[in-house]
Amino acid sequence: MKNLGYEFGIEVAKGNIPNHSHINKFGRNTAIDSSTTEEIWDGSATYVFPATALMTSISQTADQELMRGATIEVQFLDANWDEVVQDAVLNGTNTTTVVILSTPLIRCYRMKVNANVVGDSPIRVHNTAENQDYAIISIGNNQTLVAVYMIPNGKTGYITNYWAHHNPATGQDPTSHPISLWCTDNENSFAARLQHLVGLPNGGGF
């Protein structure tokens, strides 16, 4: 029997299905404290969803000479919730110098380093005050690992599958670790709704 869902996804990725696109959204949270709930992203903290386009700037936490002038591809939604991709160029003298993005963002769901150099310090999209991070490229990854996605203006999204895994540190295996899937209707300014909840076995996935 043919797996029509698989074949359809391949054809979309190949560009053979007009007016359709496909995204594999993945992420990792390396440190979640006991009895806390966090989104799966590089910040290892509760994610903050701004109500307006507060994501204005990009910089690196510590200066990396080889990363100076490197291009960072930023995939995001603008203030109108339209999907945009822009190239942000890190400062050519000191990568900790804040660079203003050409378009302010209300959501940022992916960044990647488009240069032949591996980051040795986090690269962050943040607000003007630089006291709130919204997207982070962690050391050595060269792209974000953020399992947060937003449907662009005028588009309809369908989740066909999702998967999660838990790998606790030695001696830190909790008695329970639920994974929940949340969705928010931004168009109507509704609060987030729980769509699905599953408990993972110790050290396992689903």
Contacts in CASP RR format, 6 or more apart in sequence:
PFRMAT RR
TARGET T0000
AUTHOR 0000-0000-0000
METHOD contacts of the structure
MODEL  1
MKNLGYEFGIEVAKGNIPNHSHINKFGRNTAIDSSTTEEIWDGSATYVFP
ATALMTSISQTADQELMRGATIEVQFLDANWDEVVQDAVLNGTNTTTVVI
LSTPLIRCYRMKVNANVVGDSPIRVHNTAENQDYAIISIGNNQTLVAVYM
IPNGKTGYITNYWAHHNPATGQDPTSHPISLWCTDNENSFAARLQHLVGL
PNGGGF
5 160 0 8 1.000
8 17 0 8 1.000
9 17 0 8 1.000
9 22 0 8 1.000
11 17 0 8 1.000
12 20 0 8 1.000
12 21 0 8 1.000
12 22 0 8 1.000
13 22 0 8 1.000
23 149 0 8 1.000
25 109 0 8 1.000
25 147 0 8 1.000
25 148 0 8 1.000
25 149 0 8 1.000
26 145 0 8 1.000
26 147 0 8 1.000
27 40 0 8 1.000
27 41 0 8 1.000
27 42 0 8 1.000
27 144 0 8 1.000
27 145 0 8 1.000
27 146 0 8 1.000
27 147 0 8 1.000
28 40 0 8 1.000
28 42 0 8 1.000
28 145 0 8 1.000
29 38 0 8 1.000
29 39 0 8 1.000
29 40 0 8 1.000
29 41 0 8 1.000
29 42 0 8 1.000
29 43 0 8 1.000
29 44 0 8 1.000
30 44 0 8 1.000
30 138 0 8 1.000
31 44 0 8 1.000
32 38 0 8 1.000
32 44 0 8 1.000
34 174 0 8 1.000
36 46 0 8 1.000
37 46 0 8 1.000
37 180 0 8 1.000
38 44 0 8 1.000
38 45 0 8 1.000
38 46 0 8 1.000
38 47 0 8 1.000
39 46 0 8 1.000
39 47 0 8 1.000
39 146 0 8 1.000
39 147 0 8 1.000
39 148 0 8 1.000
40 146 0 8 1.000
40 147 0 8 1.000
40 148 0 8 1.000
40 164 0 8 1.000
41 47 0 8 1.000
41 136 0 8 1.000
41 144 0 8 1.000
41 145 0 8 1.000
41 146 0 8 1.000
41 147 0 8 1.000
41 148 0 8 1.000
42 122 0 8 1.000
42 135 0 8 1.000
42 136 0 8 1.000
42 137 0 8 1.000
42 138 0 8 1.000
42 141 0 8 1.000
42 144 0 8 1.000
42 145 0 8 1.000
42 146 0 8 1.000
43 133 0 8 1.000
43 136 0 8 1.000
43 138 0 8 1.000
47 148 0 8 1.000
48 132 0 8 1.000
48 134 0 8 1.000
49 107 0 8 1.000
49 184 0 8 1.000
50 106 0 8 1.000
50 127 0 8 1.000
50 134 0 8 1.000
52 79 0 8 1.000
52 106 0 8 1.000
53 78 0 8 1.000
53 79 0 8 1.000
53 104 0 8 1.000
53 105 0 8 1.000
53 106 0 8 1.000
54 104 0 8 1.000
54 106 0 8 1.000
54 127 0 8 1.000
54 128 0 8 1.000
54 132 0 8 1.000
54 134 0 8 1.000
55 76 0 8 1.000
55 101 0 8 1.000
55 104 0 8 1.000
55 105 0 8 1.000
55 106 0 8 1.000
55 107 0 8 1.000
55 108 0 8 1.000
55 125 0 8 1.000
55 126 0 8 1.000
55 127 0 8 1.000
55 134 0 8 1.000
55 135 0 8 1.000
56 100 0 8 1.000
56 101 0 8 1.000
56 104 0 8 1.000
56 105 0 8 1.000
56 126 0 8 1.000
56 127 0 8 1.000
56 128 0 8 1.000
57 98 0 8 1.000
57 99 0 8 1.000
57 100 0 8 1.000
57 101 0 8 1.000
57 125 0 8 1.000
57 126 0 8 1.000
57 127 0 8 1.000
57 128 0 8 1.000
57 130 0 8 1.000
58 72 0 8 1.000
58 74 0 8 1.000
58 88 0 8 1.000
58 90 0 8 1.000
58 98 0 8 1.000
58 99 0 8 1.000
58 101 0 8 1.000
58 123 0 8 1.000
58 124 0 8 1.000
58 125 0 8 1.000
58 126 0 8 1.000
59 90 0 8 1.000
59 91 0 8 1.000
59 95 0 8 1.000
59 96 0 8 1.000
59 97 0 8 1.000
59 98 0 8 1.000
59 99 0 8 1.000
59 123 0 8 1.000
59 124 0 8 1.000
59 126 0 8 1.000
59 130 0 8 1.000
60 67 0 8 1.000
60 90 0 8 1.000
60 95 0 8 1.000
60 96 0 8 1.000
60 121 0 8 1.000
60 122 0 8 1.000
60 123 0 8 1.000
60 124 0 8 1.000
61 96 0 8 1.000
61 121 0 8 1.000
61 122 0 8 1.000
61 123 0 8 1.000
61 124 0 8 1.000
62 95 0 8 1.000
62 96 0 8 1.000
62 120 0 8 1.000
62 121 0 8 1.000
63 94 0 8 1.000
63 95 0 8 1.000
63 96 0 8 1.000
63 121 0 8 1.000
64 95 0 8 1.000
64 117 0 8 1.000
64 119 0 8 1.000
64 120 0 8 1.000
64 121 0 8 1.000
66 117 0 8 1.000
67 90 0 8 1.000
67 95 0 8 1.000
67 113 0 8 1.000
67 115 0 8 1.000
67 117 0 8 1.000
67 119 0 8 1.000
67 120 0 8 1.000
67 121 0 8 1.000
67 123 0 8 1.000
68 90 0 8 1.000
68 91 0 8 1.000
68 92 0 8 1.000
68 93 0 8 1.000
68 94 0 8 1.000
68 95 0 8 1.000
69 89 0 8 1.000
69 90 0 8 1.000
69 91 0 8 1.000
69 92 0 8 1.000
69 95 0 8 1.000
69 115 0 8 1.000
70 89 0 8 1.000
70 90 0 8 1.000
70 95 0 8 1.000
70 113 0 8 1.000
70 114 0 8 1.000
70 115 0 8 1.000
70 117 0 8 1.000
71 87 0 8 1.000
71 88 0 8 1.000
71 89 0 8 1.000
71 90 0 8 1.000
71 113 0 8 1.000
71 114 0 8 1.000
71 115 0 8 1.000
72 87 0 8 1.000
72 88 0 8 1.000
72 89 0 8 1.000
72 90 0 8 1.000
72 111 0 8 1.000
72 112 0 8 1.000
72 113 0 8 1.000
72 114 0 8 1.000
72 123 0 8 1.000
72 137 0 8 1.000
73 85 0 8 1.000
73 86 0 8 1.000
73 87 0 8 1.000
73 88 0 8 1.000
73 110 0 8 1.000
73 111 0 8 1.000
73 112 0 8 1.000
73 114 0 8 1.000
74 85 0 8 1.000
74 86 0 8 1.000
74 87 0 8 1.000
74 88 0 8 1.000
74 101 0 8 1.000
74 105 0 8 1.000
74 108 0 8 1.000
74 110 0 8 1.000
74 111 0 8 1.000
74 125 0 8 1.000
74 135 0 8 1.000
75 83 0 8 1.000
75 84 0 8 1.000
75 85 0 8 1.000
75 108 0 8 1.000
75 109 0 8 1.000
75 110 0 8 1.000
75 111 0 8 1.000
76 83 0 8 1.000
76 84 0 8 1.000
76 85 0 8 1.000
76 86 0 8 1.000
76 103 0 8 1.000
76 105 0 8 1.000
76 106 0 8 1.000
76 107 0 8 1.000
76 108 0 8 1.000
76 109 0 8 1.000
77 83 0 8 1.000
77 84 0 8 1.000
77 105 0 8 1.000
77 106 0 8 1.000
77 107 0 8 1.000
77 109 0 8 1.000
77 150 0 8 1.000
77 152 0 8 1.000
77 153 0 8 1.000
78 84 0 8 1.000
78 103 0 8 1.000
78 104 0 8 1.000
78 105 0 8 1.000
78 106 0 8 1.000
79 104 0 8 1.000
79 106 0 8 1.000
80 153 0 8 1.000
81 106 0 8 1.000
81 107 0 8 1.000
81 150 0 8 1.000
81 152 0 8 1.000
81 153 0 8 1.000
81 186 0 8 1.000
82 152 0 8 1.000
82 153 0 8 1.000
83 152 0 8 1.000
83 153 0 8 1.000
83 155 0 8 1.000
84 103 0 8 1.000
86 101 0 8 1.000
86 102 0 8 1.000
86 103 0 8 1.000
87 114 0 8 1.000
88 99 0 8 1.000
88 101 0 8 1.000
88 102 0 8 1.000
89 99 0 8 1.000
90 99 0 8 1.000
90 123 0 8 1.000
91 97 0 8 1.000
91 99 0 8 1.000
95 121 0 8 1.000
95 123 0 8 1.000
98 130 0 8 1.000
101 125 0 8 1.000
105 125 0 8 1.000
105 134 0 8 1.000
107 150 0 8 1.000
108 125 0 8 1.000
108 134 0 8 1.000
108 135 0 8 1.000
109 135 0 8 1.000
109 144 0 8 1.000
109 146 0 8 1.000
109 148 0 8 1.000
109 149 0 8 1.000
109 150 0 8 1.000
110 135 0 8 1.000
110 143 0 8 1.000
110 144 0 8 1.000
110 146 0 8 1.000
111 123 0 8 1.000
111 125 0 8 1.000
111 135 0 8 1.000
111 137 0 8 1.000
111 143 0 8 1.000
111 144 0 8 1.000
112 137 0 8 1.000
112 142 0 8 1.000
112 143 0 8 1.000
112 144 0 8 1.000
113 119 0 8 1.000
113 123 0 8 1.000
113 137 0 8 1.000
113 142 0 8 1.000
113 143 0 8 1.000
118 140 0 8 1.000
118 142 0 8 1.000
119 137 0 8 1.000
119 139 0 8 1.000
119 140 0 8 1.000
119 142 0 8 1.000
120 139 0 8 1.000
120 140 0 8 1.000
121 139 0 8 1.000
122 136 0 8 1.000
122 137 0 8 1.000
122 138 0 8 1.000
122 139 0 8 1.000
123 136 0 8 1.000
123 137 0 8 1.000
124 133 0 8 1.000
124 135 0 8 1.000
124 136 0 8 1.000
124 137 0 8 1.000
125 133 0 8 1.000
125 134 0 8 1.000
125 135 0 8 1.000
125 136 0 8 1.000
126 132 0 8 1.000
126 133 0 8 1.000
126 134 0 8 1.000
127 134 0 8 1.000
135 144 0 8 1.000
135 146 0 8 1.000
136 144 0 8 1.000
137 143 0 8 1.000
137 144 0 8 1.000
138 145 0 8 1.000
150 186 0 8 1.000
151 157 0 8 1.000
159 181 0 8 1.000
162 181 0 8 1.000
163 205 0 8 1.000
163 206 0 8 1.000
164 179 0 8 1.000
164 198 0 8 1.000
164 200 0 8 1.000
164 205 0 8 1.000
164 206 0 8 1.000
165 200 0 8 1.000
165 203 0 8 1.000
165 204 0 8 1.000
165 205 0 8 1.000
166 177 0 8 1.000
166 179 0 8 1.000
166 200 0 8 1.000
166 202 0 8 1.000
166 203 0 8 1.000
166 204 0 8 1.000
166 205 0 8 1.000
167 203 0 8 1.000
167 204 0 8 1.000
168 174 0 8 1.000
168 177 0 8 1.000
168 202 0 8 1.000
168 203 0 8 1.000
173 202 0 8 1.000
173 203 0 8 1.000
174 202 0 8 1.000
175 202 0 8 1.000
176 199 0 8 1.000
177 199 0 8 1.000
177 200 0 8 1.000
177 202 0 8 1.000
178 197 0 8 1.000
178 198 0 8 1.000
178 199 0 8 1.000
178 200 0 8 1.000
179 197 0 8 1.000
179 198 0 8 1.000
179 199 0 8 1.000
179 200 0 8 1.000
179 206 0 8 1.000
180 194 0 8 1.000
180 196 0 8 1.000
180 197 0 8 1.000
180 198 0 8 1.000
181 194 0 8 1.000
181 195 0 8 1.000
181 196 0 8 1.000
181 197 0 8 1.000
182 192 0 8 1.000
182 193 0 8 1.000
182 194 0 8 1.000
182 195 0 8 1.000
183 192 0 8 1.000
183 193 0 8 1.000
183 195 0 8 1.000
184 190 0 8 1.000
184 191 0 8 1.000
184 192 0 8 1.000
184 193 0 8 1.000
185 193 0 8 1.000
198 206 0 8 1.000
199 206 0 8 1.000
200 206 0 8 1.000
END
